[in-house]
Amino acid sequence: MGLNLAFGLIDSANRYPNHPAIICNHKSYTYTELDRWSAGIAEVLLTQGMRRGDHVMLLAPNVPEFTAVYYAVLRVGGVVVPINTLLLSNEIAELLEHSDSRFFFAWHTFADKSLLAFEKVESCQALFFIGAKREELPESILAHYAFAPLHKPNKFVLDEVLTVVSATSAGTSSAGTSLAGTLDYEQTSSDDTAVILYTSGTTGRSKGVELSHFNIFSNALYSKEKAFFLDHDSVTIAVLPLFHTFGQTAIQNASLLAGATMVMVPQFEPKRTLGEMEKHRVTCIAAVPTMYNLMIQTLRRRSFDVSSLRVAVSGGASLPLVIYNEFEKLFGFKIIEGYGLSETSPISCITPANVKLNKAGSIGLEFYGTQAKIIRKDDSTAEIDEVGELVVRGHNVMKGYYKDPSATEAAFINGWFRTGDMARMDVDRYFYIVDRLKDVIIRAGMNIYPREIEEVLYHHPAVREVAVIGIPDETLSENVVACIVLNEGSEITAMELQKYCREHLAVYKCPKIILFMKNLPKNSTGKIMKRTLREMQMKK
């Protein structure tokens, strides 16, 4: 069966040629403009020798260039490898080499680290800087290429590509050549790899998740039609990094399939985000709990008209009930919580926006085209409300980990993907995440789920953020440690919080250690990095 994810953009451009596709930094791009821009980049790639199946790395924030390059690569049958913008040059080089990327597109502000990475990897053929004209590049780059010989002769394209993918050039190269491409898309197979996403590495070394055109297309289509109910009149906002699976599929790809308008926020900041929502009458947002928490706190101090919002989706981490309830008070409707992983394209479970039964604390029902169940340690199916590991199978599950057959084999049991999350299912088939399997704390032989303790602490008025971890203890196996960020102006002692916990939790669950911190370490999507917290405590 033929299928190319790029069809979504091309089809919307045919149906809604003059409708805004992207709004970013006071600039608007219609579907026709985005489609031709993408086709022009695709044509340049072909002239540089790109072939169907080639891998192309993409390092860019939430800017229109990201989407234009993403769909250009798909258009010619290539594989997009979007990577975290926070990576350092040595980390970029590792992924360039592991992913076998022949081409590399880098946002101009990342020029230095991108060049360092590029020069370390012989298999990468060309580096393209995007988003700036040649004279706007860092002086270190200009000096290097003005006076030093190329490390890779004939493998670096500067003038042509720098402007061919730059919004600042308004669709023309520095030589004035029109880039209004008309290239048709390659007839790829539905099972061909479309994207390789590198996992965040929160529980170990990053792995390259291979997602097919059908994996992503079906997840975006069902997000549009059966979860968020997006249409031509919808306005979404991209605050989640587009290099991350959640923002990429649930916002970018779903929006373009719907012919909707996507407002891009290059870097999340609560006041700016609320301002963009007010200005452009945003109807749908997808974010992580930390983002919602910060927006709620901002709204308490300053008024924004966000009455246009109809759908708010939370994912990436468990949503504390206190944030769920506070959001409803301020916005007048409930957040819908979803669940997924890079390996599942990403959505596996969600409460659709039109379902009246929105259960607090639940990640919802099985996503359309997905099956989910809870299994015990012996791989048998658990009973209703019994805690076990959540496993899934369906249209959304990855092809496998790139060049890692052993990790791929270990990730499945009898055709079901093992999520590594502890969960339960109620009588209505609503699922509830209890905790990460690797985050479960074992204290004197008792299993303790950090989320339960975090929920209690989040309800204390002095607590802004909390993360509960376990650290080794010679007597009890592990001790419970609560890392806490207080609300501005709040004062409370560790003993007072421990007493509060004892009033709401069994004694064995209560934190033995409470640490007050200015900030909790987070990854690029705003997810709290518990592994980093554990490492920090182990060093003490």
LINZIVEN-V46880 format. One record per residue. RES is the residue in three letters. PHI is phi in radians with two decimals (none if undefined). D_FIRST is the distance of its C-alpha to the first C-alpha in Angstrom with 2 decimals. Layout:
res:phi:d_first
RES:PHI:D_FIRST
RES:PHI:D_FIRST
//
This chain:
res:phi:d_first
MET:none:0.00
GLY:-1.41:3.78
LEU:-2.84:6.49
ASN:-2.31:10.11
LEU:-0.98:12.91
ALA:-1.11:15.23
PHE:-0.99:14.02
GLY:-1.01:16.35
LEU:-1.20:19.38
ILE:-1.08:18.73
ASP:-1.15:18.24
SER:-1.17:21.36
ALA:-1.14:23.27
ASN:-1.25:22.73
ARG:-1.46:23.83
TYR:-2.28:26.59
PRO:-1.00:27.73
ASN:-1.81:31.19
HIS:-1.44:30.60
PRO:-1.10:31.34
ALA:-1.62:28.32
ILE:-2.38:30.47
ILE:-2.15:34.17
CYS:-2.69:35.81
ASN:0.87:39.45
HIS:1.22:40.63
LYS:-2.04:37.97
SER:-2.17:35.26
TYR:-2.22:32.10
THR:-1.32:30.38
TYR:-1.12:26.66
THR:-1.08:27.34
GLU:-1.11:29.32
LEU:-1.14:26.82
ASP:-1.10:23.95
ARG:-1.21:26.24
TRP:-1.06:27.58
SER:-1.09:24.20
ALA:-1.12:23.39
GLY:-1.10:26.86
ILE:-1.13:26.37
ALA:-1.05:23.12
GLU:-1.12:25.14
VAL:-1.12:27.85
LEU:-1.02:25.56
LEU:-1.11:24.42
THR:-1.17:28.12
GLN:-1.55:28.85
GLY:1.67:26.57
MET:-1.20:23.49
ARG:-2.11:20.49
ARG:-0.96:16.79
GLY:1.62:16.82
ASP:-1.14:20.45
HIS:-1.70:21.81
VAL:-2.27:23.92
MET:-1.44:26.47
LEU:-2.30:27.50
LEU:-2.09:30.93
ALA:-2.78:31.86
PRO:-1.37:33.23
ASN:-1.35:32.06
VAL:-2.38:32.42
PRO:-0.99:30.38
GLU:-1.02:29.91
PHE:-1.01:27.80
THR:-1.15:25.21
ALA:-1.08:25.49
VAL:-1.20:24.94
TYR:-0.91:22.16
TYR:-1.35:20.02
ALA:-1.13:21.27
VAL:-1.10:20.00
LEU:-1.09:16.47
ARG:-1.02:16.68
VAL:-1.70:17.26
GLY:1.43:14.63
GLY:-1.51:17.39
VAL:-2.03:18.07
VAL:-1.50:20.67
VAL:-2.13:23.51
PRO:-1.35:25.70
ILE:-2.23:29.02
ASN:-1.08:32.07
THR:-1.24:34.60
LEU:-1.51:37.48
LEU:-1.12:36.83
LEU:-1.56:39.58
SER:-1.02:39.32
ASN:-1.17:39.40
GLU:-1.24:36.63
ILE:-1.10:34.48
ALA:-1.06:35.20
GLU:-1.05:34.15
LEU:-1.28:30.73
LEU:-1.00:30.38
GLU:-1.26:31.08
HIS:-1.12:29.12
SER:-1.39:25.92
ASP:1.03:26.29
SER:-1.27:26.08
ARG:-1.53:26.94
PHE:-2.30:27.63
PHE:-2.47:29.47
PHE:-1.80:30.01
ALA:-2.27:33.08
TRP:-1.08:34.88
HIS:-1.05:38.29
THR:-1.29:40.39
PHE:-1.79:38.81
ALA:-1.04:39.73
ASP:-1.06:42.30
LYS:-1.22:40.37
SER:-1.19:37.20
LEU:-1.12:39.20
LEU:-1.01:40.87
ALA:-1.18:37.57
PHE:-1.01:36.07
GLU:-1.26:39.12
LYS:-1.52:38.84
VAL:-2.06:35.38
GLU:-1.14:35.30
SER:-1.30:31.54
CYS:-1.49:31.00
GLN:-1.48:31.30
ALA:-2.59:32.06
LEU:-1.98:33.29
PHE:-2.01:32.89
PHE:-1.54:35.23
ILE:-2.21:34.13
GLY:1.60:36.11
ALA:-2.72:39.41
LYS:-1.45:41.21
ARG:-0.96:42.66
GLU:-1.22:46.14
GLU:-1.58:44.91
LEU:-1.23:43.76
PRO:-0.98:46.08
GLU:-1.03:49.12
SER:-1.07:48.31
ILE:-1.29:45.12
LEU:-1.07:46.87
ALA:-1.14:49.79
HIS:-1.06:47.71
TYR:-1.52:45.85
ALA:-1.49:48.93
PHE:-2.16:51.21
ALA:-1.95:49.39
PRO:-1.19:47.36
LEU:-1.17:43.63
HIS:-1.25:42.70
LYS:-2.19:39.55
PRO:-0.94:40.59
ASN:1.12:38.10
LYS:-2.11:35.61
PHE:-2.30:36.59
VAL:-1.89:35.83
LEU:-1.86:38.21
ASP:-1.01:39.28
GLU:-1.11:36.13
VAL:-1.41:33.66
LEU:-1.00:36.14
THR:-1.71:36.26
VAL:-1.12:32.90
VAL:-1.98:31.41
SER:-1.81:34.53
ALA:-1.11:34.95
THR:-1.18:38.65
SER:-1.60:38.16
ALA:0.92:36.70
GLY:1.47:33.98
THR:-2.31:36.16
SER:-1.43:36.99
SER:-1.12:40.58
ALA:-1.51:41.06
GLY:1.58:40.15
THR:-1.26:36.93
SER:-1.19:34.59
LEU:-1.94:31.38
ALA:-1.31:29.82
GLY:-1.23:26.56
THR:-2.24:24.25
LEU:-1.08:21.51
ASP:-1.28:18.01
TYR:-1.69:15.16
GLU:-1.24:13.16
GLN:-1.43:9.54
THR:-1.42:8.59
SER:-1.49:5.79
SER:-1.07:5.88
ASP:-1.64:8.33
ASP:-1.13:10.29
THR:-1.22:13.70
ALA:-1.79:14.66
VAL:-2.47:18.16
ILE:-2.02:20.87
LEU:-1.90:23.53
TYR:-1.55:26.85
THR:-1.07:28.52
SER:-1.18:31.95
GLY:1.35:33.78
THR:-1.19:35.97
THR:-2.10:36.09
GLY:2.70:35.85
ARG:-1.14:34.35
SER:-1.06:31.25
LYS:-2.15:27.94
GLY:-1.54:24.75
VAL:-1.51:22.03
GLU:-1.56:18.50
LEU:-1.99:16.13
SER:-1.47:12.41
HIS:-1.00:10.91
PHE:-1.25:9.84
ASN:-0.88:13.38
ILE:-1.33:15.14
PHE:-1.04:13.34
SER:-1.15:13.76
ASN:-1.15:17.27
ALA:-1.20:18.28
LEU:-1.11:17.10
TYR:-1.26:18.98
SER:-1.09:21.86
LYS:-1.10:22.17
GLU:-1.68:22.02
LYS:-2.15:23.34
ALA:-2.22:25.59
PHE:-1.74:27.14
PHE:0.98:26.56
LEU:-1.44:26.24
ASP:-2.51:26.41
HIS:-1.00:27.56
ASP:-1.57:31.10
SER:-1.28:30.44
VAL:-2.23:31.92
THR:-1.74:30.73
ILE:-2.26:32.60
ALA:-1.69:31.26
VAL:-1.81:33.98
LEU:-1.32:31.86
PRO:-1.00:31.00
LEU:-1.26:27.65
PHE:-1.31:27.28
HIS:-1.65:27.26
THR:-1.02:24.22
PHE:-1.12:25.96
GLY:-1.16:26.92
GLN:-1.15:23.81
THR:-1.53:21.29
ALA:-1.26:23.65
ILE:-1.89:25.60
GLN:-1.02:24.11
ASN:-1.22:20.42
ALA:-1.15:21.27
SER:-1.09:24.02
LEU:-1.20:22.05
LEU:-1.11:19.39
ALA:-1.42:22.46
GLY:1.26:24.25
ALA:-1.46:27.05
THR:-1.80:29.69
MET:-1.93:29.73
VAL:-1.60:33.20
MET:-1.72:33.25
VAL:-2.02:36.06
PRO:-0.99:36.24
GLN:-2.56:38.32
PHE:-1.13:39.04
GLU:-2.57:42.61
PRO:-0.99:43.45
LYS:-1.15:45.84
ARG:-1.13:43.59
THR:-1.05:40.56
LEU:-1.11:42.62
GLY:-1.12:43.95
GLU:-1.17:40.51
MET:-1.10:39.54
GLU:-1.19:42.74
LYS:-1.11:42.47
HIS:-1.78:38.89
ARG:0.94:38.94
VAL:-1.11:36.09
THR:-1.88:34.50
CYS:-2.50:32.27
ILE:-2.32:32.88
ALA:-2.17:31.32
ALA:-2.66:33.76
VAL:-1.72:35.22
PRO:-0.92:38.51
THR:-1.03:40.66
MET:-1.13:39.65
TYR:-1.09:40.45
ASN:-1.03:43.73
LEU:-1.18:44.74
MET:-1.19:43.89
ILE:-1.07:45.93
GLN:-1.10:48.86
THR:-1.17:48.67
LEU:-1.15:48.65
ARG:-1.20:51.78
ARG:-1.71:53.59
ARG:-2.56:52.28
SER:-1.59:50.92
PHE:-2.29:47.60
ASP:-1.52:46.25
VAL:-2.03:42.81
SER:-1.18:42.98
SER:-1.28:39.72
LEU:-1.13:37.76
ARG:-2.10:35.90
VAL:-2.33:33.46
ALA:-2.27:34.31
VAL:-1.98:32.02
SER:-2.02:33.37
GLY:-2.83:31.60
GLY:1.55:31.98
ALA:-2.86:35.14
SER:-1.12:37.02
LEU:-1.57:38.61
PRO:-1.05:42.37
LEU:-1.06:43.72
VAL:-1.12:46.41
ILE:-1.23:43.87
TYR:-0.95:41.94
ASN:-1.25:45.26
GLU:-1.13:46.57
PHE:-1.07:43.45
GLU:-1.08:43.85
LYS:-1.10:47.52
LEU:-1.44:46.86
PHE:-1.77:43.71
GLY:1.48:44.26
PHE:-2.61:40.94
LYS:-1.65:39.23
ILE:-1.15:36.82
ILE:-1.74:33.64
GLU:-1.69:32.99
GLY:-2.08:29.59
TYR:-2.56:28.64
GLY:-3.13:26.08
LEU:-2.45:25.74
SER:-0.95:23.92
GLU:-1.19:22.18
THR:-2.08:20.88
SER:1.31:19.49
PRO:-1.97:22.34
ILE:-1.28:23.12
SER:-2.03:23.58
CYS:-2.39:26.49
ILE:-2.91:28.08
THR:-1.67:30.48
PRO:-0.99:28.85
ALA:-1.10:31.20
ASN:-1.68:31.94
VAL:-1.48:32.98
LYS:-1.25:36.77
LEU:-1.52:37.09
ASN:-1.86:36.80
LYS:-1.52:38.45
ALA:-1.02:40.25
GLY:1.52:39.20
SER:-1.73:35.93
ILE:-1.54:32.44
GLY:1.64:31.35
LEU:-1.71:28.85
GLU:-1.04:25.53
PHE:-1.19:22.90
TYR:-0.97:20.34
GLY:1.47:17.64
THR:-2.16:20.13
GLN:-1.97:22.75
ALA:-2.41:26.00
LYS:-2.75:29.22
ILE:-1.92:32.46
ILE:-2.10:33.54
ARG:-1.50:36.96
LYS:-1.08:38.01
ASP:-1.55:37.68
ASP:1.28:34.02
SER:-1.35:35.04
THR:-1.35:34.00
ALA:-1.34:36.61
GLU:-1.43:38.49
ILE:-0.99:38.47
ASP:1.19:39.98
GLU:-1.51:40.17
VAL:-1.40:39.28
GLY:-2.80:36.79
GLU:-1.54:33.72
LEU:-1.40:30.67
VAL:-2.18:27.44
VAL:-2.42:23.94
ARG:-2.65:20.48
GLY:2.57:17.27
HIS:-1.03:14.31
ASN:-1.53:16.74
VAL:-1.36:17.94
MET:-0.98:17.64
LYS:-1.23:16.26
GLY:2.71:19.94
TYR:-1.59:22.89
TYR:-1.07:22.66
LYS:1.00:24.85
ASP:-2.48:26.38
PRO:-1.10:25.33
SER:-1.18:28.58
ALA:-1.17:28.12
THR:-1.11:24.56
GLU:-1.08:25.97
ALA:-1.21:28.87
ALA:-1.42:26.73
PHE:-2.13:25.35
ILE:-2.37:27.25
ASN:0.94:25.73
GLY:1.51:22.23
TRP:-1.76:23.75
PHE:-1.45:24.09
ARG:-1.52:27.79
THR:-1.36:28.58
GLY:1.40:32.19
ASP:-1.91:33.47
MET:-1.47:36.11
ALA:-2.65:35.52
ARG:-2.48:36.47
MET:-2.20:35.08
ASP:-1.55:37.41
VAL:-1.16:37.75
ASP:-1.59:35.54
ARG:1.17:32.67
TYR:-1.50:33.39
PHE:-1.78:33.10
TYR:-2.35:35.75
ILE:-1.39:35.66
VAL:-1.59:38.97
ASP:3.13:38.59
ARG:-1.16:36.86
LEU:-0.97:37.45
LYS:-1.40:38.91
ASP:-1.66:41.10
VAL:-1.05:42.83
ILE:-1.73:46.54
ILE:-1.88:48.53
ARG:-2.16:52.20
ALA:0.93:54.71
GLY:1.44:52.01
MET:-1.79:50.69
ASN:-1.41:47.17
ILE:-2.11:47.37
TYR:-1.75:44.44
PRO:-0.90:45.05
ARG:-1.05:43.29
GLU:-1.08:45.97
ILE:-1.23:48.71
GLU:-1.06:46.97
GLU:-1.05:46.73
VAL:-1.10:50.51
LEU:-1.19:51.37
TYR:-1.10:49.19
HIS:-1.39:51.38
HIS:-1.34:54.49
PRO:-1.10:55.49
ALA:-1.49:56.31
VAL:-1.65:52.91
ARG:-1.66:50.24
GLU:-2.43:47.80
VAL:-2.62:47.83
ALA:-2.41:46.03
VAL:-1.87:47.24
ILE:-2.31:46.93
GLY:-2.00:48.54
ILE:-2.18:50.69
PRO:-1.01:52.27
ASP:-2.46:55.65
GLU:-1.09:57.78
THR:-1.59:59.06
LEU:-1.78:56.29
SER:1.38:53.24
GLU:-2.53:51.97
ASN:-1.86:53.57
VAL:-1.56:52.02
VAL:-2.13:52.11
ALA:-1.87:51.43
CYS:-1.73:50.80
ILE:-2.23:51.76
VAL:-1.94:51.84
LEU:-1.51:54.43
ASN:-1.15:54.40
GLU:-1.01:56.52
GLY:1.52:60.19
SER:-1.48:59.72
GLU:-2.36:61.93
ILE:-2.83:61.74
THR:-1.67:62.62
ALA:-1.10:60.62
MET:-1.11:63.08
GLU:-1.16:62.57
LEU:-1.22:58.78
GLN:-1.11:59.24
LYS:-1.10:61.58
TYR:-1.03:59.03
CYS:-1.10:56.40
ARG:-1.14:58.91
GLU:-1.38:59.37
HIS:-2.17:55.69
LEU:-2.36:54.49
ALA:-1.06:55.73
VAL:-0.97:57.90
TYR:-1.18:55.68
LYS:-1.54:52.81
CYS:-1.23:55.01
PRO:-1.05:54.68
LYS:-1.39:57.42
ILE:-2.17:56.84
ILE:-2.13:56.11
LEU:-1.99:55.42
PHE:-1.66:55.71
MET:-2.26:53.51
LYS:-1.29:53.16
ASN:-2.58:49.37
LEU:-1.72:46.70
PRO:-1.12:44.37
LYS:-2.33:40.89
ASN:-1.52:37.68
SER:-1.15:36.00
THR:-1.68:34.46
GLY:1.61:37.86
LYS:-1.40:37.30
ILE:-1.18:40.57
MET:-1.62:40.60
LYS:-1.21:42.40
ARG:-1.08:42.13
THR:-1.10:44.08
LEU:-1.08:46.68
ARG:-1.12:47.10
GLU:-1.10:47.53
MET:-1.10:50.11
GLN:-1.31:52.08
MET:-1.17:51.95
LYS:-1.36:53.60
LYS:-1.37:56.54
//
